[in-house]
Amino acid sequence: MLKVIIADDERLICRLVQTLADWDSLGMEVVAMAENGLEALELVQSRHPDILITDIQTQKISKPFSESSGFTSHTKQKRFGYFL
């Protein structure tokens, strides 16, 4: 089963994404949700998800998801691909 983390600074969006998909039929499991970029980064480091679904501009990272934020640098080192 693929592990999924959902990250968005709006809690309702996280819940909506979690609710709209039939994760089991896709062979996936939502293992965590984050409400800001720092929390998402911590969860990626601790939970090692296969998929991260996120808002490209999330709070608590000064330049959201840019190279200077460390977020994409960290995830690139881990095995994530990037899709827009």
PDB file of N, CA, C and O in Angstrom:
ATOM      1  N   MET A   1       0.845  -1.178   0.000  1.00  0.00           N
ATOM      2  CA  MET A   1       0.000   0.000   0.000  1.00  0.00           C
ATOM      3  C   MET A   1       0.894   1.246   0.000  1.00  0.00           C
ATOM      4  O   MET A   1       1.824   1.332   0.801  1.00  0.00           O
ATOM      5  N   LEU A   2       0.626   2.198  -0.876  1.00  0.00           N
ATOM      6  CA  LEU A   2       1.397   3.439  -0.935  1.00  0.00           C
ATOM      7  C   LEU A   2       0.963   4.389   0.179  1.00  0.00           C
ATOM      8  O   LEU A   2      -0.229   4.548   0.444  1.00  0.00           O
ATOM      9  N   LYS A   3       1.935   5.012   0.821  1.00  0.00           N
ATOM     10  CA  LYS A   3       1.649   5.963   1.897  1.00  0.00           C
ATOM     11  C   LYS A   3       1.541   7.374   1.318  1.00  0.00           C
ATOM     12  O   LYS A   3       2.381   7.801   0.526  1.00  0.00           O
ATOM     13  N   VAL A   4       0.479   8.096   1.732  1.00  0.00           N
ATOM     14  CA  VAL A   4       0.195   9.436   1.224  1.00  0.00           C
ATOM     15  C   VAL A   4       0.152  10.430   2.377  1.00  0.00           C
ATOM     16  O   VAL A   4      -0.422  10.149   3.429  1.00  0.00           O
ATOM     17  N   ILE A   5       0.764  11.595   2.171  1.00  0.00           N
ATOM     18  CA  ILE A   5       0.608  12.720   3.094  1.00  0.00           C
ATOM     19  C   ILE A   5      -0.069  13.843   2.319  1.00  0.00           C
ATOM     20  O   ILE A   5       0.304  14.138   1.184  1.00  0.00           O
ATOM     21  N   ILE A   6      -1.068  14.468   2.941  1.00  0.00           N
ATOM     22  CA  ILE A   6      -1.776  15.605   2.359  1.00  0.00           C
ATOM     23  C   ILE A   6      -1.380  16.843   3.148  1.00  0.00           C
ATOM     24  O   ILE A   6      -1.456  16.848   4.376  1.00  0.00           O
ATOM     25  N   ALA A   7      -0.952  17.906   2.443  1.00  0.00           N
ATOM     26  CA  ALA A   7      -0.526  19.132   3.124  1.00  0.00           C
ATOM     27  C   ALA A   7      -1.174  20.348   2.463  1.00  0.00           C
ATOM     28  O   ALA A   7      -1.066  20.546   1.252  1.00  0.00           O
ATOM     29  N   ASP A   8      -1.836  21.139   3.265  1.00  0.00           N
ATOM     30  CA  ASP A   8      -2.427  22.398   2.807  1.00  0.00           C
ATOM     31  C   ASP A   8      -2.657  23.243   4.045  1.00  0.00           C
ATOM     32  O   ASP A   8      -2.989  22.720   5.109  1.00  0.00           O
ATOM     33  N   ASP A   9      -2.477  24.569   3.906  1.00  0.00           N
ATOM     34  CA  ASP A   9      -2.651  25.423   5.072  1.00  0.00           C
ATOM     35  C   ASP A   9      -4.126  25.638   5.432  1.00  0.00           C
ATOM     36  O   ASP A   9      -4.437  26.292   6.428  1.00  0.00           O
ATOM     37  N   GLU A  10      -5.018  25.092   4.630  1.00  0.00           N
ATOM     38  CA  GLU A  10      -6.445  25.136   4.961  1.00  0.00           C
ATOM     39  C   GLU A  10      -6.900  23.729   5.332  1.00  0.00           C
ATOM     40  O   GLU A  10      -6.926  22.828   4.494  1.00  0.00           O
ATOM     41  N   ARG A  11      -7.254  23.560   6.586  1.00  0.00           N
ATOM     42  CA  ARG A  11      -7.645  22.243   7.105  1.00  0.00           C
ATOM     43  C   ARG A  11      -8.784  21.621   6.297  1.00  0.00           C
ATOM     44  O   ARG A  11      -8.784  20.416   6.043  1.00  0.00           O
ATOM     45  N   LEU A  12      -9.749  22.442   5.896  1.00  0.00           N
ATOM     46  CA  LEU A  12     -10.879  21.912   5.135  1.00  0.00           C
ATOM     47  C   LEU A  12     -10.455  21.330   3.793  1.00  0.00           C
ATOM     48  O   LEU A  12     -11.038  20.349   3.331  1.00  0.00           O
ATOM     49  N   ILE A  13      -9.449  21.924   3.165  1.00  0.00           N
ATOM     50  CA  ILE A  13      -8.940  21.388   1.898  1.00  0.00           C
ATOM     51  C   ILE A  13      -8.313  20.016   2.130  1.00  0.00           C
ATOM     52  O   ILE A  13      -8.534  19.090   1.349  1.00  0.00           O
ATOM     53  N   CYS A  14      -7.542  19.884   3.188  1.00  0.00           N
ATOM     54  CA  CYS A  14      -6.958  18.574   3.529  1.00  0.00           C
ATOM     55  C   CYS A  14      -8.048  17.526   3.693  1.00  0.00           C
ATOM     56  O   CYS A  14      -7.957  16.428   3.146  1.00  0.00           O
ATOM     57  N   ARG A  15      -9.057  17.871   4.438  1.00  0.00           N
ATOM     58  CA  ARG A  15     -10.152  16.916   4.672  1.00  0.00           C
ATOM     59  C   ARG A  15     -10.902  16.595   3.390  1.00  0.00           C
ATOM     60  O   ARG A  15     -11.305  15.452   3.173  1.00  0.00           O
ATOM     61  N   LEU A  16     -11.093  17.600   2.537  1.00  0.00           N
ATOM     62  CA  LEU A  16     -11.775  17.385   1.264  1.00  0.00           C
ATOM     63  C   LEU A  16     -10.989  16.419   0.389  1.00  0.00           C
ATOM     64  O   LEU A  16     -11.565  15.487  -0.173  1.00  0.00           O
ATOM     65  N   VAL A  17      -9.702  16.626   0.267  1.00  0.00           N
ATOM     66  CA  VAL A  17      -8.858  15.730  -0.533  1.00  0.00           C
ATOM     67  C   VAL A  17      -8.909  14.322   0.040  1.00  0.00           C
ATOM     68  O   VAL A  17      -8.996  13.346  -0.706  1.00  0.00           O
ATOM     69  N   GLN A  18      -8.854  14.216   1.347  1.00  0.00           N
ATOM     70  CA  GLN A  18      -8.902  12.899   1.992  1.00  0.00           C
ATOM     71  C   GLN A  18     -10.241  12.207   1.727  1.00  0.00           C
ATOM     72  O   GLN A  18     -10.281  10.995   1.514  1.00  0.00           O
ATOM     73  N   THR A  19     -11.324  12.965   1.741  1.00  0.00           N
ATOM     74  CA  THR A  19     -12.664  12.403   1.597  1.00  0.00           C
ATOM     75  C   THR A  19     -13.009  12.042   0.154  1.00  0.00           C
ATOM     76  O   THR A  19     -13.705  11.055  -0.084  1.00  0.00           O
ATOM     77  N   LEU A  20     -12.537  12.817  -0.799  1.00  0.00           N
ATOM     78  CA  LEU A  20     -12.954  12.629  -2.192  1.00  0.00           C
ATOM     79  C   LEU A  20     -12.384  11.394  -2.873  1.00  0.00           C
ATOM     80  O   LEU A  20     -12.993  10.879  -3.811  1.00  0.00           O
ATOM     81  N   ALA A  21     -11.268  10.923  -2.439  1.00  0.00           N
ATOM     82  CA  ALA A  21     -10.647   9.765  -3.094  1.00  0.00           C
ATOM     83  C   ALA A  21     -10.985   8.474  -2.360  1.00  0.00           C
ATOM     84  O   ALA A  21     -11.123   8.452  -1.137  1.00  0.00           O
ATOM     85  N   ASP A  22     -11.114   7.410  -3.127  1.00  0.00           N
ATOM     86  CA  ASP A  22     -11.267   6.080  -2.551  1.00  0.00           C
ATOM     87  C   ASP A  22      -9.863   5.481  -2.459  1.00  0.00           C
ATOM     88  O   ASP A  22      -9.433   4.721  -3.326  1.00  0.00           O
ATOM     89  N   TRP A  23      -9.169   5.844  -1.388  1.00  0.00           N
ATOM     90  CA  TRP A  23      -7.761   5.505  -1.244  1.00  0.00           C
ATOM     91  C   TRP A  23      -7.501   4.007  -1.290  1.00  0.00           C
ATOM     92  O   TRP A  23      -6.526   3.564  -1.896  1.00  0.00           O
ATOM     93  N   ASP A  24      -8.369   3.225  -0.651  1.00  0.00           N
ATOM     94  CA  ASP A  24      -8.166   1.766  -0.635  1.00  0.00           C
ATOM     95  C   ASP A  24      -8.180   1.182  -2.040  1.00  0.00           C
ATOM     96  O   ASP A  24      -7.339   0.347  -2.373  1.00  0.00           O
ATOM     97  N   SER A  25      -9.132   1.617  -2.871  1.00  0.00           N
ATOM     98  CA  SER A  25      -9.214   1.062  -4.219  1.00  0.00           C
ATOM     99  C   SER A  25      -8.022   1.477  -5.077  1.00  0.00           C
ATOM    100  O   SER A  25      -7.719   0.828  -6.078  1.00  0.00           O
ATOM    101  N   LEU A  26      -7.345   2.561  -4.688  1.00  0.00           N
ATOM    102  CA  LEU A  26      -6.159   3.025  -5.399  1.00  0.00           C
ATOM    103  C   LEU A  26      -4.871   2.380  -4.869  1.00  0.00           C
ATOM    104  O   LEU A  26      -3.782   2.594  -5.402  1.00  0.00           O
ATOM    105  N   GLY A  27      -5.029   1.590  -3.811  1.00  0.00           N
ATOM    106  CA  GLY A  27      -3.853   0.968  -3.208  1.00  0.00           C
ATOM    107  C   GLY A  27      -3.046   1.954  -2.384  1.00  0.00           C
ATOM    108  O   GLY A  27      -1.827   1.834  -2.263  1.00  0.00           O
ATOM    109  N   MET A  28      -3.751   2.943  -1.811  1.00  0.00           N
ATOM    110  CA  MET A  28      -3.082   4.000  -1.054  1.00  0.00           C
ATOM    111  C   MET A  28      -3.738   4.187   0.304  1.00  0.00           C
ATOM    112  O   MET A  28      -4.895   3.829   0.525  1.00  0.00           O
ATOM    113  N   GLU A  29      -2.945   4.766   1.207  1.00  0.00           N
ATOM    114  CA  GLU A  29      -3.425   5.056   2.556  1.00  0.00           C
ATOM    115  C   GLU A  29      -2.916   6.435   2.964  1.00  0.00           C
ATOM    116  O   GLU A  29      -1.719   6.710   2.874  1.00  0.00           O
ATOM    117  N   VAL A  30      -3.829   7.305   3.416  1.00  0.00           N
ATOM    118  CA  VAL A  30      -3.417   8.612   3.930  1.00  0.00           C
ATOM    119  C   VAL A  30      -2.876   8.386   5.334  1.00  0.00           C
ATOM    120  O   VAL A  30      -3.617   8.012   6.243  1.00  0.00           O
ATOM    121  N   VAL A  31      -1.574   8.618   5.504  1.00  0.00           N
ATOM    122  CA  VAL A  31      -0.935   8.353   6.789  1.00  0.00           C
ATOM    123  C   VAL A  31      -0.826   9.601   7.654  1.00  0.00           C
ATOM    124  O   VAL A  31      -0.603   9.505   8.860  1.00  0.00           O
ATOM    125  N   ALA A  32      -0.987  10.794   7.030  1.00  0.00           N
ATOM    126  CA  ALA A  32      -0.894  12.032   7.811  1.00  0.00           C
ATOM    127  C   ALA A  32      -1.390  13.207   6.984  1.00  0.00           C
ATOM    128  O   ALA A  32      -1.451  13.159   5.756  1.00  0.00           O
ATOM    129  N   MET A  33      -1.747  14.276   7.714  1.00  0.00           N
ATOM    130  CA  MET A  33      -2.106  15.543   7.092  1.00  0.00           C
ATOM    131  C   MET A  33      -1.348  16.653   7.809  1.00  0.00           C
ATOM    132  O   MET A  33      -1.179  16.619   9.028  1.00  0.00           O
ATOM    133  N   ALA A  34      -0.896  17.637   7.035  1.00  0.00           N
ATOM    134  CA  ALA A  34      -0.139  18.761   7.594  1.00  0.00           C
ATOM    135  C   ALA A  34      -0.839  20.063   7.239  1.00  0.00           C
ATOM    136  O   ALA A  34      -1.445  20.192   6.175  1.00  0.00           O
ATOM    137  N   GLU A  35      -0.744  21.030   8.155  1.00  0.00           N
ATOM    138  CA  GLU A  35      -1.396  22.320   7.940  1.00  0.00           C
ATOM    139  C   GLU A  35      -0.414  23.436   7.606  1.00  0.00           C
ATOM    140  O   GLU A  35      -0.820  24.590   7.465  1.00  0.00           O
ATOM    141  N   ASN A  36       0.864  23.114   7.477  1.00  0.00           N
ATOM    142  CA  ASN A  36       1.844  24.109   7.048  1.00  0.00           C
ATOM    143  C   ASN A  36       3.083  23.382   6.528  1.00  0.00           C
ATOM    144  O   ASN A  36       3.231  22.170   6.678  1.00  0.00           O
ATOM    145  N   GLY A  37       3.965  24.168   5.910  1.00  0.00           N
ATOM    146  CA  GLY A  37       5.136  23.577   5.279  1.00  0.00           C
ATOM    147  C   GLY A  37       6.103  22.908   6.234  1.00  0.00           C
ATOM    148  O   GLY A  37       6.658  21.856   5.921  1.00  0.00           O
ATOM    149  N   LEU A  38       6.309  23.507   7.396  1.00  0.00           N
ATOM    150  CA  LEU A  38       7.230  22.896   8.366  1.00  0.00           C
ATOM    151  C   LEU A  38       6.706  21.565   8.865  1.00  0.00           C
ATOM    152  O   LEU A  38       7.459  20.601   9.004  1.00  0.00           O
ATOM    153  N   GLU A  39       5.415  21.517   9.132  1.00  0.00           N
ATOM    154  CA  GLU A  39       4.806  20.259   9.570  1.00  0.00           C
ATOM    155  C   GLU A  39       4.896  19.213   8.455  1.00  0.00           C
ATOM    156  O   GLU A  39       5.156  18.040   8.722  1.00  0.00           O
ATOM    157  N   ALA A  40       4.681  19.636   7.211  1.00  0.00           N
ATOM    158  CA  ALA A  40       4.789  18.712   6.081  1.00  0.00           C
ATOM    159  C   ALA A  40       6.210  18.154   5.974  1.00  0.00           C
ATOM    160  O   ALA A  40       6.399  16.956   5.763  1.00  0.00           O
ATOM    161  N   LEU A  41       7.195  19.020   6.119  1.00  0.00           N
ATOM    162  CA  LEU A  41       8.584  18.578   6.046  1.00  0.00           C
ATOM    163  C   LEU A  41       8.902  17.578   7.153  1.00  0.00           C
ATOM    164  O   LEU A  41       9.547  16.559   6.904  1.00  0.00           O
ATOM    165  N   GLU A  42       8.456  17.861   8.363  1.00  0.00           N
ATOM    166  CA  GLU A  42       8.682  16.932   9.478  1.00  0.00           C
ATOM    167  C   GLU A  42       8.018  15.583   9.215  1.00  0.00           C
ATOM    168  O   GLU A  42       8.593  14.535   9.506  1.00  0.00           O
ATOM    169  N   LEU A  43       6.804  15.616   8.664  1.00  0.00           N
ATOM    170  CA  LEU A  43       6.095  14.368   8.382  1.00  0.00           C
ATOM    171  C   LEU A  43       6.776  13.576   7.266  1.00  0.00           C
ATOM    172  O   LEU A  43       6.848  12.349   7.328  1.00  0.00           O
ATOM    173  N   VAL A  44       7.272  14.274   6.253  1.00  0.00           N
ATOM    174  CA  VAL A  44       8.003  13.594   5.180  1.00  0.00           C
ATOM    175  C   VAL A  44       9.238  12.913   5.753  1.00  0.00           C
ATOM    176  O   VAL A  44       9.556  11.781   5.386  1.00  0.00           O
ATOM    177  N   GLN A  45       9.932  13.601   6.650  1.00  0.00           N
ATOM    178  CA  GLN A  45      11.147  13.037   7.242  1.00  0.00           C
ATOM    179  C   GLN A  45      10.847  11.851   8.150  1.00  0.00           C
ATOM    180  O   GLN A  45      11.627  10.900   8.201  1.00  0.00           O
ATOM    181  N   SER A  46       9.732  11.895   8.861  1.00  0.00           N
ATOM    182  CA  SER A  46       9.439  10.821   9.814  1.00  0.00           C
ATOM    183  C   SER A  46       8.603   9.679   9.232  1.00  0.00           C
ATOM    184  O   SER A  46       8.774   8.528   9.636  1.00  0.00           O
ATOM    185  N   ARG A  47       7.711   9.974   8.301  1.00  0.00           N
ATOM    186  CA  ARG A  47       6.805   8.954   7.761  1.00  0.00           C
ATOM    187  C   ARG A  47       7.245   8.367   6.427  1.00  0.00           C
ATOM    188  O   ARG A  47       6.758   7.305   6.040  1.00  0.00           O
ATOM    189  N   HIS A  48       8.154   9.030   5.715  1.00  0.00           N
ATOM    190  CA  HIS A  48       8.671   8.544   4.431  1.00  0.00           C
ATOM    191  C   HIS A  48       7.544   8.137   3.469  1.00  0.00           C
ATOM    192  O   HIS A  48       7.466   6.978   3.062  1.00  0.00           O
ATOM    193  N   PRO A  49       6.675   9.087   3.108  1.00  0.00           N
ATOM    194  CA  PRO A  49       5.554   8.746   2.226  1.00  0.00           C
ATOM    195  C   PRO A  49       6.025   8.470   0.796  1.00  0.00           C
ATOM    196  O   PRO A  49       7.108   8.886   0.385  1.00  0.00           O
ATOM    197  N   ASP A  50       5.190   7.768   0.069  1.00  0.00           N
ATOM    198  CA  ASP A  50       5.443   7.542  -1.350  1.00  0.00           C
ATOM    199  C   ASP A  50       4.917   8.713  -2.176  1.00  0.00           C
ATOM    200  O   ASP A  50       5.446   9.021  -3.244  1.00  0.00           O
ATOM    201  N   ILE A  51       3.860   9.366  -1.662  1.00  0.00           N
ATOM    202  CA  ILE A  51       3.214  10.474  -2.368  1.00  0.00           C
ATOM    203  C   ILE A  51       2.947  11.608  -1.388  1.00  0.00           C
ATOM    204  O   ILE A  51       2.477  11.384  -0.273  1.00  0.00           O
ATOM    205  N   LEU A  52       3.253  12.826  -1.819  1.00  0.00           N
ATOM    206  CA  LEU A  52       2.927  14.023  -1.051  1.00  0.00           C
ATOM    207  C   LEU A  52       2.027  14.889  -1.920  1.00  0.00           C
ATOM    208  O   LEU A  52       2.418  15.310  -3.008  1.00  0.00           O
ATOM    209  N   ILE A  53       0.824  15.152  -1.433  1.00  0.00           N
ATOM    210  CA  ILE A  53      -0.119  16.036  -2.128  1.00  0.00           C
ATOM    211  C   ILE A  53      -0.119  17.341  -1.354  1.00  0.00           C
ATOM    212  O   ILE A  53      -0.447  17.366  -0.167  1.00  0.00           O
ATOM    213  N   THR A  54       0.250  18.432  -2.027  1.00  0.00           N
ATOM    214  CA  THR A  54       0.409  19.682  -1.303  1.00  0.00           C
ATOM    215  C   THR A  54       0.052  20.898  -2.140  1.00  0.00           C
ATOM    216  O   THR A  54       0.088  20.875  -3.370  1.00  0.00           O
ATOM    217  N   ASP A  55      -0.291  21.951  -1.431  1.00  0.00           N
ATOM    218  CA  ASP A  55      -0.466  23.271  -2.019  1.00  0.00           C
ATOM    219  C   ASP A  55       0.937  23.811  -2.280  1.00  0.00           C
ATOM    220  O   ASP A  55       1.793  23.729  -1.399  1.00  0.00           O
ATOM    221  N   ILE A  56       1.189  24.346  -3.434  1.00  0.00           N
ATOM    222  CA  ILE A  56       2.526  24.827  -3.774  1.00  0.00           C
ATOM    223  C   ILE A  56       2.941  26.028  -2.925  1.00  0.00           C
ATOM    224  O   ILE A  56       4.134  26.271  -2.743  1.00  0.00           O
ATOM    225  N   GLN A  57       1.968  26.782  -2.404  1.00  0.00           N
ATOM    226  CA  GLN A  57       2.274  27.933  -1.550  1.00  0.00           C
ATOM    227  C   GLN A  57       1.648  27.708  -0.191  1.00  0.00           C
ATOM    228  O   GLN A  57       0.521  28.126   0.073  1.00  0.00           O
ATOM    229  N   THR A  58       2.390  27.049   0.655  1.00  0.00           N
ATOM    230  CA  THR A  58       1.887  26.774   1.991  1.00  0.00           C
ATOM    231  C   THR A  58       2.627  27.636   3.008  1.00  0.00           C
ATOM    232  O   THR A  58       3.732  28.108   2.741  1.00  0.00           O
ATOM    233  N   GLN A  59       2.026  27.836   4.156  1.00  0.00           N
ATOM    234  CA  GLN A  59       2.587  28.733   5.165  1.00  0.00           C
ATOM    235  C   GLN A  59       3.786  28.124   5.876  1.00  0.00           C
ATOM    236  O   GLN A  59       4.033  26.920   5.813  1.00  0.00           O
ATOM    237  N   LYS A  60       4.525  29.005   6.558  1.00  0.00           N
ATOM    238  CA  LYS A  60       5.641  28.679   7.440  1.00  0.00           C
ATOM    239  C   LYS A  60       6.897  28.229   6.717  1.00  0.00           C
ATOM    240  O   LYS A  60       7.770  27.608   7.323  1.00  0.00           O
ATOM    241  N   ILE A  61       6.998  28.526   5.455  1.00  0.00           N
ATOM    242  CA  ILE A  61       8.268  28.418   4.745  1.00  0.00           C
ATOM    243  C   ILE A  61       8.359  29.706   3.954  1.00  0.00           C
ATOM    244  O   ILE A  61       7.474  30.005   3.152  1.00  0.00           O
ATOM    245  N   SER A  62       9.420  30.476   4.169  1.00  0.00           N
ATOM    246  CA  SER A  62       9.485  31.834   3.631  1.00  0.00           C
ATOM    247  C   SER A  62       9.343  31.888   2.114  1.00  0.00           C
ATOM    248  O   SER A  62       8.640  32.758   1.601  1.00  0.00           O
ATOM    249  N   LYS A  63       9.977  31.000   1.397  1.00  0.00           N
ATOM    250  CA  LYS A  63       9.804  30.921  -0.050  1.00  0.00           C
ATOM    251  C   LYS A  63       9.216  29.546  -0.318  1.00  0.00           C
ATOM    252  O   LYS A  63       9.953  28.578  -0.507  1.00  0.00           O
ATOM    253  N   PRO A  64       7.899  29.455  -0.335  1.00  0.00           N
ATOM    254  CA  PRO A  64       7.245  28.142  -0.352  1.00  0.00           C
ATOM    255  C   PRO A  64       7.783  27.189  -1.405  1.00  0.00           C
ATOM    256  O   PRO A  64       7.771  27.482  -2.601  1.00  0.00           O
ATOM    257  N   PHE A  65       8.248  26.062  -0.941  1.00  0.00           N
ATOM    258  CA  PHE A  65       8.654  24.941  -1.763  1.00  0.00           C
ATOM    259  C   PHE A  65       9.664  25.307  -2.837  1.00  0.00           C
ATOM    260  O   PHE A  65       9.687  24.702  -3.909  1.00  0.00           O
ATOM    261  N   SER A  66      10.504  26.304  -2.546  1.00  0.00           N
ATOM    262  CA  SER A  66      11.557  26.659  -3.486  1.00  0.00           C
ATOM    263  C   SER A  66      12.853  25.989  -3.043  1.00  0.00           C
ATOM    264  O   SER A  66      12.932  25.435  -1.947  1.00  0.00           O
ATOM    265  N   GLU A  67      13.848  26.043  -3.887  1.00  0.00           N
ATOM    266  CA  GLU A  67      15.137  25.452  -3.538  1.00  0.00           C
ATOM    267  C   GLU A  67      15.683  26.043  -2.245  1.00  0.00           C
ATOM    268  O   GLU A  67      16.280  25.325  -1.442  1.00  0.00           O
ATOM    269  N   SER A  68      15.485  27.348  -2.033  1.00  0.00           N
ATOM    270  CA  SER A  68      16.046  27.968  -0.836  1.00  0.00           C
ATOM    271  C   SER A  68      15.311  27.560   0.432  1.00  0.00           C
ATOM    272  O   SER A  68      15.834  27.745   1.531  1.00  0.00           O
ATOM    273  N   SER A  69      14.126  27.017   0.304  1.00  0.00           N
ATOM    274  CA  SER A  69      13.387  26.613   1.502  1.00  0.00           C
ATOM    275  C   SER A  69      13.922  25.323   2.090  1.00  0.00           C
ATOM    276  O   SER A  69      13.705  25.033   3.267  1.00  0.00           O
ATOM    277  N   GLY A  70      14.618  24.554   1.279  1.00  0.00           N
ATOM    278  CA  GLY A  70      15.091  23.265   1.757  1.00  0.00           C
ATOM    279  C   GLY A  70      14.086  22.162   1.541  1.00  0.00           C
ATOM    280  O   GLY A  70      14.447  20.987   1.607  1.00  0.00           O
ATOM    281  N   PHE A  71      12.846  22.497   1.286  1.00  0.00           N
ATOM    282  CA  PHE A  71      11.813  21.472   1.149  1.00  0.00           C
ATOM    283  C   PHE A  71      12.043  20.634  -0.094  1.00  0.00           C
ATOM    284  O   PHE A  71      12.113  19.408  -0.009  1.00  0.00           O
ATOM    285  N   THR A  72      12.163  21.277  -1.250  1.00  0.00           N
ATOM    286  CA  THR A  72      12.379  20.485  -2.458  1.00  0.00           C
ATOM    287  C   THR A  72      13.761  19.863  -2.462  1.00  0.00           C
ATOM    288  O   THR A  72      13.945  18.770  -2.997  1.00  0.00           O
ATOM    289  N   SER A  73      14.731  20.538  -1.876  1.00  0.00           N
ATOM    290  CA  SER A  73      16.064  19.938  -1.789  1.00  0.00           C
ATOM    291  C   SER A  73      15.996  18.642  -1.008  1.00  0.00           C
ATOM    292  O   SER A  73      16.581  17.638  -1.414  1.00  0.00           O
ATOM    293  N   HIS A  74      15.294  18.657   0.099  1.00  0.00           N
ATOM    294  CA  HIS A  74      15.169  17.457   0.930  1.00  0.00           C
ATOM    295  C   HIS A  74      14.414  16.360   0.184  1.00  0.00           C
ATOM    296  O   HIS A  74      14.855  15.211   0.156  1.00  0.00           O
ATOM    297  N   THR A  75      13.282  16.708  -0.417  1.00  0.00           N
ATOM    298  CA  THR A  75      12.483  15.677  -1.071  1.00  0.00           C
ATOM    299  C   THR A  75      13.169  15.138  -2.310  1.00  0.00           C
ATOM    300  O   THR A  75      12.996  13.963  -2.636  1.00  0.00           O
ATOM    301  N   LYS A  76      13.947  15.960  -3.016  1.00  0.00           N
ATOM    302  CA  LYS A  76      14.692  15.457  -4.168  1.00  0.00           C
ATOM    303  C   LYS A  76      15.693  14.402  -3.728  1.00  0.00           C
ATOM    304  O   LYS A  76      15.927  13.427  -4.441  1.00  0.00           O
ATOM    305  N   GLN A  77      16.276  14.593  -2.568  1.00  0.00           N
ATOM    306  CA  GLN A  77      17.235  13.618  -2.061  1.00  0.00           C
ATOM    307  C   GLN A  77      16.539  12.314  -1.716  1.00  0.00           C
ATOM    308  O   GLN A  77      17.178  11.262  -1.692  1.00  0.00           O
ATOM    309  N   LYS A  78      15.274  12.362  -1.457  1.00  0.00           N
ATOM    310  CA  LYS A  78      14.537  11.181  -1.035  1.00  0.00           C
ATOM    311  C   LYS A  78      13.948  10.415  -2.204  1.00  0.00           C
ATOM    312  O   LYS A  78      14.025   9.205  -1.989  1.00  0.00           O
ATOM    313  N   ARG A  79      13.484  10.657  -3.165  1.00  0.00           N
ATOM    314  CA  ARG A  79      12.961   9.887  -4.279  1.00  0.00           C
ATOM    315  C   ARG A  79      11.678  10.454  -4.841  1.00  0.00           C
ATOM    316  O   ARG A  79      11.021   9.793  -5.646  1.00  0.00           O
ATOM    317  N   PHE A  80      11.299  11.660  -4.444  1.00  0.00           N
ATOM    318  CA  PHE A  80      10.076  12.237  -4.964  1.00  0.00           C
ATOM    319  C   PHE A  80      10.258  12.769  -6.365  1.00  0.00           C
ATOM    320  O   PHE A  80      11.288  13.360  -6.690  1.00  0.00           O
ATOM    321  N   GLY A  81       9.258  12.558  -7.187  1.00  0.00           N
ATOM    322  CA  GLY A  81       9.187  13.220  -8.480  1.00  0.00           C
ATOM    323  C   GLY A  81       8.333  14.466  -8.289  1.00  0.00           C
ATOM    324  O   GLY A  81       7.713  14.634  -7.239  1.00  0.00           O
ATOM    325  N   TYR A  82       8.293  15.330  -9.278  1.00  0.00           N
ATOM    326  CA  TYR A  82       7.496  16.554  -9.166  1.00  0.00           C
ATOM    327  C   TYR A  82       6.494  16.615 -10.300  1.00  0.00           C
ATOM    328  O   TYR A  82       6.843  16.408 -11.462  1.00  0.00           O
ATOM    329  N   PHE A  83       5.266  16.896  -9.962  1.00  0.00           N
ATOM    330  CA  PHE A  83       4.199  16.995 -10.948  1.00  0.00           C
ATOM    331  C   PHE A  83       3.466  18.297 -10.734  1.00  0.00           C
ATOM    332  O   PHE A  83       3.189  18.671  -9.595  1.00  0.00           O
ATOM    333  N   LEU A  84       3.148  18.993 -11.809  1.00  0.00           N
ATOM    334  CA  LEU A  84       2.370  20.229 -11.723  1.00  0.00           C
ATOM    335  C   LEU A  84       1.043  20.031 -12.406  1.00  0.00           C
ATOM    336  O   LEU A  84       0.228  20.952 -12.451  1.00  0.00           O
TER     337      LEU A  84
END
